[in-house]
Amino acid sequence: MSENDEDEAEALNRAGQECLENGEFEGACRNFLKAVELVAAAGRPDRQGRLLNNLGHVRVRQGRLEDALAAFESAARAFAQSGEPLLAAWQQANAGSVCRDRHHYQAALSRYRLALEVFEAAGDRMAIADQSGNIAYIHAMQGEPEAALRWFEKAGAIYRELGEERKARLTAENLERLRSRLP
């Protein structure tokens, strides 16, 4: 990648971020896509992953969930290719959330579990808690309160251990709601 291309890709990324901040979603997408083309042609999967992540988040805000899913999945592949498994796992988690929003619960669970495996192998406790909470939500949405309770309890214990009070409180509220619905 030439220095000019690198500068142009970075300028496009900044322009995309600015468009996003101003609610100009189509402009953000155009800029991110142009930047993706530049870094892909230069063989920079790490930068491509970051841009595709940005694009995915814009597509979510637009309600274009199928496009968001494609962007997050492409970002996961790019990060895997660049040797960044944790960033790839976060993209899997993002894809899982899109699947959840599309009511494709088994696909969401699959992606959250893939991410969880990577985070467990890396020992990333906060990410483990976050994915455990995501898995719990899916079980709750599917009417599986016992499974949801187990996963929320796991997430809550880690949040408390890490001193993450806000997330621990939200998890405790979810546990309370679920327990109040049990016979």
C-alpha positions in Angstrom: 0.0 0.0 0.0 1.5 3.3 -1.0 1.7 6.1 1.4 -0.9 8.0 -0.7 -3.3 5.1 -0.6 -2.8 4.7 3.2 -3.4 8.4 3.7 -6.5 8.3 1.5 -7.9 5.2 3.3 -7.4 6.9 6.6 -9.0 10.1 5.3 -12.0 8.1 4.1 -12.3 6.4 7.4 -12.3 9.8 9.2 -14.9 11.1 6.7 -17.0 8.0 7.4 -16.8 8.5 11.1 -17.8 12.1 10.7 -20.8 11.2 8.5 -21.8 8.6 11.2 -21.6 11.2 14.0 -23.8 13.5 11.9 -26.4 10.7 11.1 -25.4 10.6 7.5 -25.4 6.8 7.2 -25.2 6.5 3.4 -22.2 8.8 3.3 -20.5 6.8 6.1 -21.1 3.6 4.2 -19.7 5.1 0.9 -16.6 6.3 2.7 -16.0 3.0 4.6 -16.5 1.0 1.4 -14.0 3.0 -0.6 -11.5 2.7 2.2 -12.1 -1.1 2.4 -11.3 -1.3 -1.4 -8.0 0.5 -0.9 -6.8 -1.6 2.0 -8.1 -4.9 0.5 -6.1 -4.2 -2.7 -3.1 -3.5 -0.6 -3.4 -6.8 1.3 -4.1 -5.2 4.7 -6.7 -7.5 6.3 -6.2 -5.8 9.7 -7.3 -2.4 8.4 -9.9 -4.1 6.3 -11.4 -5.7 9.4 -11.6 -2.4 11.3 -13.3 -0.7 8.4 -15.8 -3.6 7.9 -16.5 -3.4 11.6 -17.4 0.3 11.2 -19.5 -0.5 8.2 -21.4 -3.2 10.1 -22.2 -0.8 12.9 -23.6 1.7 10.4 -25.7 -1.0 8.8 -27.1 -2.0 12.2 -28.1 1.6 12.8 -29.8 1.7 9.4 -31.7 -1.5 10.2 -30.0 -3.2 7.3 -29.3 -6.3 9.4 -28.4 -8.7 6.5 -25.8 -6.2 5.3 -24.5 -5.8 8.9 -24.2 -9.5 9.3 -22.2 -9.7 6.0 -19.9 -6.9 7.2 -19.2 -8.4 10.6 -18.6 -11.9 9.1 -16.2 -10.3 6.6 -14.5 -8.4 9.4 -14.1 -11.7 11.4 -12.4 -13.4 8.4 -10.1 -10.4 7.8 -9.0 -10.3 11.5 -8.5 -14.1 11.5 -6.4 -13.7 8.3 -4.3 -11.0 10.0 -3.7 -13.2 13.0 -5.9 -11.3 15.4 -8.2 -14.0 17.0 -9.6 -11.7 19.7 -10.7 -9.1 17.2 -12.2 -11.9 15.0 -14.0 -13.2 18.1 -15.5 -9.8 18.7 -16.8 -9.7 15.2 -18.4 -13.1 15.7 -20.1 -11.7 18.8 -21.3 -8.7 16.7 -22.6 -11.2 14.1 -24.3 -13.1 16.9 -26.1 -9.9 18.1 -27.3 -9.3 14.5 -28.6 -12.9 14.4 -30.4 -12.3 17.7 -32.0 -9.1 16.4 -33.2 -11.1 13.3 -34.7 -13.8 15.7 -32.2 -16.4 14.4 -31.5 -17.7 17.8 -29.5 -20.8 17.0 -27.2 -18.9 14.7 -26.7 -16.3 17.4 -25.9 -19.0 20.0 -23.4 -20.5 17.5 -21.6 -17.2 17.0 -21.6 -16.3 20.7 -20.2 -19.7 21.6 -17.4 -19.4 19.0 -16.5 -16.0 20.5 -16.7 -17.4 24.0 -14.2 -20.2 23.2 -11.6 -17.7 21.9 -12.1 -15.5 25.0 -11.8 -18.4 27.3 -8.6 -19.6 25.6 -7.2 -16.1 26.0 -8.4 -15.7 29.6 -10.3 -12.5 28.8 -12.7 -12.5 31.8 -14.7 -9.4 30.8 -15.3 -10.8 27.3 -16.2 -14.2 28.9 -18.8 -12.5 31.1 -20.2 -10.5 28.2 -20.6 -13.6 26.0 -22.1 -15.5 28.9 -24.7 -12.8 29.3 -25.4 -12.9 25.5 -25.9 -16.6 25.7 -28.2 -16.2 28.7 -30.4 -13.7 26.8 -30.8 -16.1 23.9 -31.9 -18.9 26.3 -34.3 -16.5 28.0 -35.8 -15.5 24.6 -36.2 -19.1 23.7 -38.1 -19.8 26.9 -35.3 -21.8 28.5 -35.1 -20.1 31.9 -33.0 -22.7 33.7 -30.2 -22.4 31.0 -30.6 -18.6 31.1 -30.2 -18.6 34.9 -26.9 -20.6 34.7 -25.4 -18.3 32.1 -26.5 -15.1 33.9 -25.1 -16.5 37.1 -21.8 -17.1 35.4 -21.7 -13.6 33.9 -22.8 -12.0 37.2 -20.1 -13.8 39.2 -17.4 -12.6 36.8 -18.7 -9.0 36.7 -18.7 -8.9 40.5 -15.2 -10.4 40.6 -14.0 -7.7 38.2 -15.7 -4.9 40.1 -17.9 -4.1 37.1 -20.8 -2.8 39.2 -23.1 -1.6 36.4 -23.0 -4.9 34.5 -23.3 -6.9 37.7 -26.4 -4.9 38.7 -28.0 -5.4 35.3 -27.3 -9.1 35.4 -28.8 -9.4 38.9 -31.9 -7.6 37.6 -32.2 -10.2 34.8 -31.7 -13.0 37.3 -34.5 -11.5 39.5 -36.9 -11.2 36.6 -36.2 -14.8 35.5 -36.6 -16.2 39.0 -39.9 -14.3 39.5 -41.3 -16.2 36.5 -40.4 -19.6 37.6 -43.0 -21.8 39.4 
